[in-house]
Each structure stands twice: as structure tokens, then as C-alpha cells.
Amino acid sequence: MKFGIITFPGSNGDHDCYHMVRHVLGAEASYLWHQDRDLQDSDAVILPGGFSYGDYLRCGAIARFSPIMEEVSRFSKNGGPVIGVGNGFQVLTEAGLLPGALLRNRSLKFICKDVYLKVERSDTLFTNRVPTKVIKIPIAHNEGNYFADDELLERIEGEGRVVFRYSALDGRVVEEVNPNGSRNNIAGILSFNGRTLGMMPHPERCSERILSNSDGLALFQSMMENVCGS
């Protein structure tokens, strides 16, 4: 299986993703430059974290106009698996591939720490290898506050498109563990066809035992198993 990892000016999670895919997961990986118009026969696409275009104007607002995003949009709408992490999630919402928006953290401060996520769905191509209902994943963001108006939020919830919520270790979804003010503690959502995932926490940064946490690896193992088996 081949993962295409997009690099925008200002990306800083692309090398983390490459290391995880090549040296931990054992799959093939290629960097895709933002000005490319070719996904190089990638079977799955990763939009990594960072500060694309310096977060000028708005996080992800400029990156969504990169030539490579035309191909990502086409790939996603045709059912190709796409995962956007951190800034990648922001780019996907700006590009209209995922609903809602990411706003400034409620505290108006950058947050970098481990958080617990309740896995709301274990039947997706990103989560069917996740062994537990609660996983620990690091966050590192200034604009991770997921927002959708009441009507959109009701639709997202009703369609079962919430994959991860910020939770306590025991799985309780309560306000005091919400790190950024996201509505309904939402940390990750799916596209309408279930083939694109956006999440603010960084699973690629906790995918090997040397880091004392490998909870994130199961997401990419799920993708590999589903794509290779399809």
C-alpha cells in the first residue's frame, strides 16, 4: 500500500507521518508537494499537521487553493481514503471536504498535551483495528475548537459522523475534559461517504512503543487493512 503525504509551505508533521508509514507501519510513502497535480498512484492520502502558509488569513484557508487539493478533492469524492490531522483537518474543512470549521481555542492559548479520546465508531476504515474504546493521543494546536451551527451539528450527530470525542480516561464525555471548547467535545469527524477523516489530535506522534504510547498506530493499520483488503 502506498500513502501520499502532502507537504505545504509550513507543514511540520509530514516527516512524522513519513517515518510512521515507512519505518513503523512498513508501507510505501511518497511526499506530495503542494504545487503537484499528481497523487503518484497513492492508495491513501495524508494531510499532515503544521502551519500551512503560516496560517495567514485563517488556518488552512490558503492551502485549500493549492493545486494538489484539486486532486485530493477528486480522490476523496471518488472514495479514496484521506486523513487530515491537525492543520490537515483545518485544510479539509476549508476545502469543503468536511463540514464545520476550526476556531481559536477557548483559552486563546496554544495547547500541547496528551488527551483521551472516546472512539465513537469502531466500524470505519480508520478505526476497526482500534482495540479499546478510549485511546490517548497528543494534541498541539491553537485553532482546534470545532464549530458547527445547531442545524449542522444535529445533522452530523444524526448521521453518525463523529468518530472521536474528548473524554475522561473512563470514557465519560464531560465539559471539564474539553481542551479547546469544541462543540459536543468533537475531536474527529467523517465525510458524508465515510472515506475522509479529519481529527485535531496527532496519531502519527504516538505510533511506536519507544514513545511510550502506540495508540495512534491502529488508525493507520486500519487504513492499510481496509485498503489492501478491498
NUFI-947686 format. One record per residue: residue in three letters; x, y, z of N, C-alpha, C in turn. Coordinates in steps of 0.001 Angstrom, whole numbers, plus 500000, padded with zeros to 6 digits. Example, Ala and Ser with C-alpha at 12.3 -4.5 7.8 and 13.67 -1.06 7.14 Angstrom:
<pts>
ala513190494310507800512300495500507800513200496700507800
ser512850497750507080513670498940507140512900500030507870
</pts>
This chain:
<pts>
met500846498799500000500000500000500000500876501244500000
lys500461502266499285501231503500499178500445504683499738
phe501062505399500677500499506612501247501155507818500592
gly500349508779500176500855510052499705500737511071500817
ile501847511726501149501876512683502265502109514071501700
ile501136514947501864501213516269501263502071517204502109
thr502928517964501429503740518981502094503354520356501576
phe502828521184502464502561522582502173503708523414502736
pro503910524629502267504846525519502953504364525730504386
gly505174525365505352504780525483506754504356524179507396
ser504242523099506622503939521795507229505090521396508151
asn504765520764509265505826520236510133505547518810510589
gly504410518265510186504085516894510563504303515911509437
asp504764516387508272504934515497507124506016514459507362
his507117514862508014508192513903508282507787512905509369
asp507003513359510348506469512425511348505622511356510668
cys504770511786509736503899510847509030504716509892508164
tyr505729510424507484506576509578506638507281508514507478
his507851508928508596508530507968509477507568506886509948
met506386507307510366505415506332510861505016505350509760
val504740505849508557504302504975507467505419504035507029
arg506609504570506788507707503761506231508341502862507260
his508661503411508437509514502704509383508763502015510514
val507530502385510732506727501732511771505669500837511140
leu504881501396510244503827500621509581504404499690508523
gly505531500081507913506153499246506896505502499342505535
ala504853500462505264504196500675503973505034501632503128
glu504649501790501880505321502717500993504772504121501223
ala505638505130501055505208506516501257505928507436500286
ser505228508477499836505814509489498969505349510858499426
tyr506277511815499381505891513196499630505228513763498387
leu504160514513498592503452515179497500503539516681497737
trp504226517405496871504396518838497020503092519561496697
his502838520651497378501556521346497268501265521851495857
gln502291522033495050502083522514493685501919521379492675
asp502046520137493139501860518999492245500398518889491822
arg500187518198490733498825517883490275498687516379490046
asp499475515618490785499510514168490606499687513523491970
leu498808512602492326498915511899493603499857510699493541
gln500528510527492404501557509493492237501044508094492596
asp499842507799492157499242506472492366499119506096493845
ser498912507090494686498741506817496112497421506097496359
asp497458505150497288496249504433497685495504505155498800
ala496212506023499516495621506821500590496428508107500693
val495790509153501191496428510466501281496373510968502720
ile497498511536503163497583512141504495497852513632504347
leu497017514460504974497278515887505107497808516099506517
pro499087516434506658499714516454507987499476517743508746
gly499976517757509967499871518937510805500923519981510469
gly500794521133511106501733522219510885501020523550510791
phe501616524446510016501085525804509885501159526191508405
ser500343525541507590500422525758506155500285527241505816
tyr501212527721504998501237529138504613501253530060505821
gly501863529589506899501981530411508101500669530728508781
asp499613529975508439498274530241508990497789531651508672
tyr498348532246507612497901533583507226496438533542506785
leu495737534600507024494322534768506754493493533937507703
arg493690532610507648492939531693508505493562530316508292
cys493573529496509321494220528184509210493623527376508069
gly494461526979507124494011526148506015493364526904504876
ala493123528204505051492362528963504060493128529170502760
ile494452529259502828495253529417501619495618528046501042
ala495940527118501908496326525769501457495233525113500618
arg493997525419500898492904524766500160492920525139498681
phe493649526216498306493756526612496909494986526022496219
ser495800525266496931496968524634496318496529523685495211
pro497276523615494110496907522718493004496663521274493445
ile497444520785494411497295519386494825495913519120495405
met495247520168495958493957519969496590492859519647495587
glu493034520033494338492070519629493318492072518113493167
glu493283517540493219493393516083493110492901515391494370
val493192515981495527492713515403496786491185515408496818
ser490597516497496378489133516598496349488542515526495442
arg489110515372494265488624514365493325488795512957493910
phe489956512715494497490262511420495107489275511108496229
ser489033512092497096488121511910498224486695511635497758
lys486226512427496797484849512276496334484635510966495576
asn485728510402495052485644509111494378485838507941495333
gly485950508247496637486034507185497629487421506835498088
gly488438507587497644489797507326498112489943507728499571
pro490642506944500393490790507268501811491731508448502038
val491271509410502814492035510612503138491943510846504636
ile493078511159505263493070511543506672493788512874506811
gly493139513817507479493726515117507760493909515262509254
val495147515556509669495492515625511088495887517054511452
gly495313517602512519495682518946512939495381519954511840
asn496436520586511328496269521540510234495622520877509029
gly495874519591508831495229518869507734493723518843507878
phe493228518725509097491788518799509371491267520184509000
gln492012521209509375491616522571509048491538522783507540
val492513522244506805492511522373505347491289521675504752
leu490954520497505266489813519751504735488497520480504951
thr488355521154506091487120521925506304487088523142505384
glu488213523806505224488270524965504334487972524565502885
ala488394523357502504488182522873501140486775522335500928
gly485979522274501981484610521783501863484501520276501817
leu485598519574502128485549518113502134485035517571503461
leu485033518411504480484447518071505771483628519274506242
pro482549519031506974481693520132507421482250520830508660
gly481775522054508895482158522768510093483406523600509906
ala483936524103511030485115524965510999485900524773512290
leu487183525115512232488044525071513422488362526502513832
leu487985526849515069488158528203515588489284528237516615
arg489615529452517072490612529605518124490187528813519362
asn491183528259520041490904527568521290490187528501522265
arg489326527933523049488547528727524009489451529549524924
ser490599529000525270491542529689526158492343530764525447
leu492273530791524111493076531699523285494570531434523453
lys494900530198523845496302529800524015496576528519523227
phe497824528383522779498258527138522145498273526035523191
ile497773524857522822497697523735523759498495522568523199
cys499378522019524016500170520849523626500199519887524806
lys499462518788524692499410517816525776498732516544525282
asp498814515487526063498075514263525765496623514429526204
val495714513876525404494299513870525765493746512466525539
tyr492630512197526171491923510934525942490794511159524953
leu490615510191524082489558510238523086488654509033523239
lys487367509262523265486410508172523194486184507841521726
val486348506586521371486128506133519996484637505859519833
glu483960506761519146482510506641518998482110505600517971
arg482986505347517008482682504357515980483906503471515732
ser483696502187515803484774501236515537484537500485514236
asp483599500997513429483242500324512185483684501111510958
thr484626502044511133485094502832509998486410502263509486
leu486805502684508303488068502184507749489275502739508493
phe489044503702509392490130504278510180490205503711511595
thr489165503027512041489107502638513457488829501171513729
asn488646500352512717488237498978513017489352498122513605
arg490583498651513660491664497938514340491968498530515718
val491244499592516092491476500206517401490924499263518469
pro491778498790519395491360497714520296490534498158521487
thr490532499453521814489826499920523007488896501067522653
lys487986501366523556487024502449523327487583503808523721
val488693503832524444489346505083524826490825504982524492
ile491343505980523774492755505997523412493362507328523842
lys494694507317523989495408508530524398496223509039523209
ile495967510286522826496606510875521649497018512306521994
pro498180512769521545498575514151521833497881515171520925
ile497669516356521464497208517490520666498287518570520688
ala498292519399519663499215520539519594498598521536518618
his497775522436519138497073523358518248496647524632518966
asn496416525646518138495899526923518623494469527154518151
glu494102526473517051492761526585516488492158525187516333
gly491831524586517445491279523236517418489845523155517887
asn489224524302518048487875524408518592486865524121517469
tyr486356522896517420485451522519516328484090523190516512
phe483634523837515424482356524537515470481469524125514309
ala480207523921514617479147523769513621477904524389514225
asp477087525064513399475866525649513946474904524532514348
asp473834524891515021472937523886515593472393522927514541
glu472001523470513402471420522629512352472443521643511809
leu473652522128511517474696521250511000475123520235512046
leu475228520679513293475638519777514360474639518637514525
glu473364518956514467472332517927514573472452516921513425
arg472746517427512235472893516536511082474107515630511241
ile475242516203511658476462515422511841476242514327512868
glu475622514699513973475364513715515029474373512653514547
gly473324513095513870472301512164513407472809511184512373
glu473786511608511575474347510728510539475501509880511068
gly475814510020512355476870509198512948478250509501512407
arg478508510772512140479786511139511527480843511557512536
val480507511555513820481501511841514851482245510547515171
val483553510589515023484377509397515264485058509455516630
phe485547510634517001486256510803518271485696511988519042
arg485632511809520381485291512922521283486334512977522397
tyr486640514185522838487497514351524006486754513794525213
ser487469512965525988486804512286527101487752512140528283
ala487186511648529377487991511243530514488533509838530249
leu489461509396531069490059508074530898489009506969530905
asp487946507169531666486901506148531752485847506282530652
gly486071507199529706485155507342528586484043508350528779
arg483983508978529940482936509981530159483230511220529305
val482232511663528574482359512867527751481772514026528543
val482657514778529178482225515863530071482985517130529708
glu482402518252530062482945519554529662484336519812530231
glu484597519317531436485875519645532069487085519018531376
val486864518055530492488000517474529770488085517981528325
asn487201518911527985487218519507526649488360520525526598
pro489430520278525827490608521143525914490493522460525178
asn489567522552524225489577523718523343488211524366523110
gly487158523789523672485823524348523506485021523753522371
ser485522522695521744484815522069520627483386521705521008
arg482457521947520113481067521608520371480928520100520518
asn480178519705521530479932518287521825481233517501522000
asn482303518196522395483609517553522624484150516867521374
ile483763517328520201484151516655518954485638516837518676
ala486319515717518427487751515725518110488031515205516715
gly487064514495516111487283513947514772485968513573514118
ile485853513871512806484616513595512070484906512975510711
leu483876512363510142483951511728508832483238512567507769
ser483647512349506521482923512905505383481624512132505182
phe480776512642504295479476512005504084479617510581503566
asn480703510291502817480878508937502289481727508055503193
gly482152508599504333482898507818505304484329507508504917
arg484836508143503868486171507830503359487213508884503703
thr486782509999504287487709511058504693487515511335506172
leu488611511359506912488587511619508347489414512858508650
gly488864513753509452489615514878509982489646514791511490
met490819514998512081490941514956513529492025515927513976
met491829516584515113492839517502515624493970516778516344
pro493741515754517144494855515033517777495744514350516734
his496982514051517132498011513567516210498359512095516456
pro497694511159515778498006509740515991499390509341515503
glu499939510062514517501266509724513997502367509981515027
arg502061510770516042503055511095517063502994510154518263
cys502154509158518186502094508155519266501836506792518638
ser502754506398517745502559505166516985503672504139517171
glu504513504321518181505549503322518444505888503297519928
arg506293502127520380506481501906521819507592502755522411
ile508591503121521590509689503925522110509186505274522620
leu508022505699522150507412506940522606506499506730523808
ser506480505509524326505672505132525494504177505154525224
asn503804505232523966502389505206523602502286504880522120
ser501572503818521801501399503443520394499933503379519999
asp499081504100520734497641504062520466497302504525519053
gly498089505444518498497769506006517193497994505066516033
leu498848504062516221499201503182515105497994502439514555
ala497058502100515415495900501304514988495080501998513917
leu495087503336513903494331504054512872494905503762511489
phe496217503784511393496858503562510103496868502085509727
gln496925501215510726496775499783510456495386499494509912
ser494384500192510450493016500028509945492936500432508485
met493511501576508157493501502044506764494181501031505855
met495328500533506276496097499598505460495312498301505238
glu494707497802506306493946496554506221492741496717505301
asn492028497832505427490827498035504617491134498280503157
val492193499055502902492530499343501505493119498128500829
cys494013497461501488494648496280500888493661495130500739
gly492645495126501616491683494035501556490498494317500668
ser490425495584500157489264495935499336489487495613497893
</pts>
